[in-house]
């Protein structure tokens, strides 16, 4: 993480208020997660449905993305 991203993450995480910095690469439009992927990830393990709710995607789409990521990781380890 870049230094300015860490500062942003810490500031909004401590304040428990939504982030409005739509220019940030970690910004998401999620009313329950302070609009920050980093804050959402920090709050612990999630089900596929919970992740889908954050990104406004279906559970099945999240499953497809997850499989694609694991496939890429496996290929990178070979």
ZIJOTA-V606210 format. One record per residue. N is the residue number from 1. RES is the residue in one small letter. PHI is phi in whole degrees, 0 to 359 (none if undefined). BURIAL is b if it has 24 or more other ideal C-beta (glycine too) atoms within 12 Angstrom, else e. Layout:
n	res	phi	burial
N	RES	PHI	BURIAL
N	RES	PHI	BURIAL
This chain:
n	res	phi	burial
1	x	none	e
2	x	286	e
3	x	302	e
4	x	291	e
5	x	291	e
6	x	297	e
7	x	299	e
8	x	297	b
9	x	301	b
10	x	294	e
11	x	295	e
12	x	286	b
13	x	294	b
14	x	288	e
15	x	281	e
16	x	55	e
17	x	231	e
18	x	296	e
19	x	274	b
20	x	248	e
21	x	278	e
22	x	291	e
23	x	278	e
24	x	289	b
25	x	292	e
26	x	264	b
27	x	284	b
28	x	228	b
29	x	268	e
30	x	220	b
31	x	293	e
32	x	266	e
33	x	233	b
34	x	59	b
35	x	59	b
36	x	225	b
37	x	300	b
38	x	295	b
39	x	292	b
40	x	298	b
41	x	292	e
42	x	292	e
43	x	281	e
44	x	108	e
45	x	301	e
46	x	228	e
47	x	281	e
48	x	300	e
49	x	296	e
50	x	296	e
51	x	295	b
52	x	300	e
53	x	297	e
54	x	296	b
55	x	261	b
56	x	56	e
57	x	235	e
58	x	283	e
59	x	301	e
60	x	295	e
61	x	294	e
62	x	297	e
63	x	299	e
64	x	298	e
65	x	297	e
66	x	300	e
67	x	298	e
68	x	296	e
69	x	296	e
70	x	298	e
71	x	296	e
72	x	296	e
73	x	297	e
74	x	302	e
75	x	295	e
76	x	290	e
77	x	277	e
78	x	283	e
